[in-house]
């Protein structure tokens, strides 16, 4: 194990699952992480919710009913003030939605970069494992060849010893 390889796990070097995301920690989004940017993004995300659409529909319906029935007359038909409120809402909604999309795109890019680095590290580790397996296979083949050679030598020596033993036996049996 080498300490230079962060993918290796040991008690002194535990596996860091966020190691590919850390290089992107310095990246800040277009408007930073300050309170304004976070609140603006939360508000922009709220624009697309059913709760917002329902609340807006209810407010518009109450607005129109109050002004048409005569309960109050602060915005009579053709509802110029309501139109102005919608224009103001649209003027702020579009940039806030773009802000949220820009911040999300920056986060997506950082995650995609980290994922690409992770896939690359996995490919390198896989190549290293395959190379180690090939080296081990070569060593095993070499050991098997050596074992076969030693077995053949043992067989030859055993046959030679048997031959010599038979010769000695014949030699001693003839002398007696």
C-alpha positions, -999 to 999 in steps of 0.1 A, spaced: 0 0 0 12 34 -9 1 66 9 0 84 -24 -30 64 -36 -61 78 -18 -81 48 -30 -62 24 -7 -77 18 27 -57 13 59 -62 24 95 -38 52 90 -54 61 56 -92 55 57 -111 56 25 -124 91 18 -156 88 -1 -158 126 -8 -122 128 -22 -134 136 -57 -158 164 -45 -132 182 -24 -114 197 -54 -146 215 -63 -152 229 -28 -135 262 -38 -161 267 -65 -187 292 -55 -218 297 -75 -225 329 -95 -240 347 -66 -221 330 -38 -235 313 -8 -246 344 11 -280 349 26 -294 368 -5 -284 341 -29 -298 313 -7 -331 331 -1 -334 341 -38 -329 305 -48 -354 292 -23 -379 318 -35 -373 309 -71 -378 272 -63 -411 281 -45 -425 296 -78 -430 262 -93 -448 246 -65 -484 237 -64 -487 256 -31 -476 288 -49 -500 283 -78 -529 275 -55 -522 305 -33 -518 329 -63 -551 316 -78 -569 321 -45 -555 357 -41 -565 366 -77 -600 351 -72 -605 370 -39 -591 402 -55 -615 400 -85 -645 390 -64 -640 418 -39 -637 444 -67 -665 430 -89 -691 426 -61 -685 461 -48 -672 450 -13 -642 473 -20 -632 494 -50 -594 497 -48 -590 481 -83 -620 483 -105 -624 465 -139 -600 462 -160 -579 455 -128 -549 477 -137 -534 472 -102 -537 434 -105 -520 436 -139 -492 458 -124 -488 432 -96 -484 404 -122 -459 425 -142 -439 432 -110 -440 395 -101 -428 385 -136 -400 411 -135 -386 395 -104 -396 359 -111 -376 355 -143 -342 366 -129 -347 346 -97 -355 315 -118 -325 321 -139 -304 325 -108 -317 292 -94 -309 275 -127 -274 290 -129 -267 278 -93 -280 244 -101 -260 242 -133 -228 250 -113 -236 223 -88 -244 198 -116 -211 206 -133 -191 201 -101 -209 168 -95 -203 157 -131 -166 166 -128 -163 147 -95 -181 117 -111 -158 118 -141 -128 118 -118 -143 89 -98 -149 69 -130 -113 76 -141 -99 65 -107 -120 33 -110 -106 27 -145 -71 32 -133 -76 9 -103 -92 -17 -125 -62 -15 -149 -39 -19 -120 -58 -49 -107 -58 -65 -142 -20 -59 -145 -15 -74 -110 -36 -104 -120 -16 -108 -153 16 -107 -133 3 -132 -108 -8 -155 -136 27 -153 -152 43 -161 -119 19 -191 -114 27 -203 -149 64 -200 -142 60 -219 -109 39 -246 -126 66 -250 -153 93 -252 -126 72 -278 -107 67 -298 -139 104 -297 -146 112 -307 -110 87 -335 -112 103 -348 -144 137 -346 -128 124 -365 -98 109 -391 -120 142 -395 -140 162 -397 -108 138 -422 -93 141 -443 -124 179 -441 -123 179 -450 -86 157 -479 -94 180 -490 -122 210 -486 -100 193 -505 -72 185 -534 -96 220 -534 -109 234 -535 -73 209 -562 -64 220 -583 -94 256 -576 -87 253 -588 -50 231 -617 -59 256 -630 -85 284 -627 -60 268 -649 -35 
